[in-house]
Amino acid sequence: MEYKWLSWAKQLQSISQTGLTYSKDIYDLERFELIRNISVEMLSQQTGMEKTVVKDLFANETGYATPKVDIRAAIFKNNQILMVKEKTDGKWSLPGGWADIGLTPSEVAVKEVKEESGFHVKVIKILALLDMNQHPHPPSPYHIYKIFIQCEIIGGQPTKGIETSEVEFFSEDKLPPLSIARNTKSQIEMVFKHLNHPQEPTYFD
């Protein structure tokens, strides 16, 4: 589902980042830096973004290149799902965000739900581990894995956060406009399937 040019740019970025991390030869380092610049040029040309912005966003990481991890919490109440309205695009998503260094996936889910919705939750189980490239999200400069974790409310009350402006529950047939960079309609339907069929196996890829 990903644009071919974006896939190529990300592959070049991955090759260059790993090469710059492990190569010792000065000429190899120059070549890997050139490859990184080509990936930045490709993304800048296709998106219209300034190269400096692209480099900060797209080519600023070091070390062996690996996917980033996004964690989303699926929380149900009276057959409705908890969603938060994102300030960045004015649309709705499951509470969540990037995985934090030093925290387990469960801890990230609990933290993000509290920060974005005001609720205290406990983790029940992992519903899905998805590769974002295999689902109808908008193009992203990163290769992202998405973990959907079912949680249960144990306290707190709906409270907007720094990044969220509203907190509400929605039924499956009356979903709000979705922030599809974060979650798609098919993914929301997937987590509702787990609600209605608790023995459903964890979905992956």
N, C-alpha and C positions, 0 to 999 in steps of 0.2 A: 504494500500500500504506500510505500515511501517513494518519493521522487528519485529517479536514478541518479541525477546530479548530486542530490543531497547524500545519497548512500556513498557515492564515490568520494565526496568531500570529507565525509566522516571517516572513511577507510584511510584516506591519505593522512588525516589528522592523527588517527590511531597509530599508523606506521611511523609517522614523524615523532610523535610523543615518546613512543617506546624506544625508537632509535636514539633520540636525544638523551634519554635516561641511561641507556646501557653502553652506547658507543664511546670509545676512547680516542679513536683516530680523528684528528682535526678535520681531515677532508670529508670523512663520513658525517661528522657533525654539521659541516657546511651543507652537505647534500640533504640531510634530514631537515635542516632549517629551511632550505629551499622548498622541500615538499610541504612543510607546514605553511609557508607563504602561499603556495599554490592553492592549498585548501581554503585559506582565508580569502584569496582572490576569487575563487569559485563562488563562495557563499556571498561575498560582497556584490559580485556581478549579478547574481541571480535574485538577490533580495533588495538591492539598492541601499543597503546599510554601509556606513563608512567603514573602511578597513580597520581603523583603530577600535571601533566598537565591536566589530566581528572578532578581532584578535582577543580583546578582553573577555568576550563571551565564549568564544569557540575554541581558542587555542591558548588558554591561560593555565592549563593543568600540566602537572609533571608526574613522572612515575609511569609505571606500566598502565596502559589505557584499559579501563574496564567500564562497564555500564554504570550509570547512576541509578539509584534506587528511590522510587517514590512510593510512599505508604499511604493507603486510603482506608478509613474505618467505616464499616457498614454497621449501622446501629438502627434497630427496629423498635417501634412502639405502636401497638394497636394496628399492625399490618401496614405501617407507614415507615418511611426511611428518613433519617436525619440528614439534612443538607444545610450548607452554609453559603451565603452569597458573597462571592469574592469581590473585593474592592477594585482589583486590577481590571476586570472586564465586566463587572456588574451581573455575572451569571453564577450558576449554582454548582456546587461540587460536594462530594463526600469530604468530611474533614480529613486533613492529611497534609503531607509535604515531604520534602527530602529526608532521607534517613540521616541521622546524626551520628558522627563518630563517637564511640563510647557507649551508645545506647543500643539495646536489642530492638528488633522490630516491634515487639509488644510494647516496650517502653516508649518508642516513638509514637505509636498509635495513641496510647494513653495521653501523652504530652500534647500532641496535636489536637486531640478532641477537646481537652481542657482549654487550651489557648484559643481555639477557633469557635467553640460553641458554649463553653462554660460548664459542660457536663463532666462528671467523674465517671469513668468506665472501667470495667474489667474485660480482659481479652478472652474470647471464647475459642476461636479457631481461625486458621487461614482458609479463606475461600478460594483464592486464585493467586497465581504468580504468572504475570503476563509480560510479554515482550511488546512494548509500545508500537514497534514497527509493524506488528501483525494485526493492528486494530486501527479503526478509522479516526485517528487523532490528526491534528494539523502537523505539518513538518516541524521537526525539532533538530537543532544542531547536535543534540546529545543522543546517545543510545541509552534508552531507559527501560529498566524493569519496574513493573508496578505490582505491589503486593496489596491485596485486598484482605483485610482482617475483620472478622465479625466481632463486635464488642457489645457489652450490655451495660446500661446505665445503672450506677449504684448511688448516685448523688448529684448535687449541683443543680443549677437552673440555667435556662437559655440566656446566654450573655454574648454579645458580639465581641470580636477580638480586634487586634491591631490590623489584621488583614481581611477581616470579615465584617459585613455591615448588617446581616440578618441571619437568624437561626430559625429553621422551620422543619416540620415533618411533612412528607408528601406521600401520597399513595402512588402505586405503580402506574395507574392510568391517568394521573394528573401531575406529571413531572413538570418542573419549571424549565426555563431555558438553561441548558447545561453548558458549563465551561468545559468544552470538549478537549482542551489541552490536558485537563485533569481527569475527566471521566466521560465516557460515551453512553448513549442510550442503551446500547447492547450490553455494556458492563453493568449498568444499573439493573437491567432485566436479569442478568446473570446472578447478581447477589440476591434478588428477590426469589429466584429459583431455589437458592439455598434455604431461604426462609420457609418456602412452601414444601421443600423436600430436604429435611435435615441430613439425610443419609447421602446426599449428593456428594460425589468425590471432589477433592480439590481440583480446580481447573488450572491448566498450565499451558504456556506458550500463547 
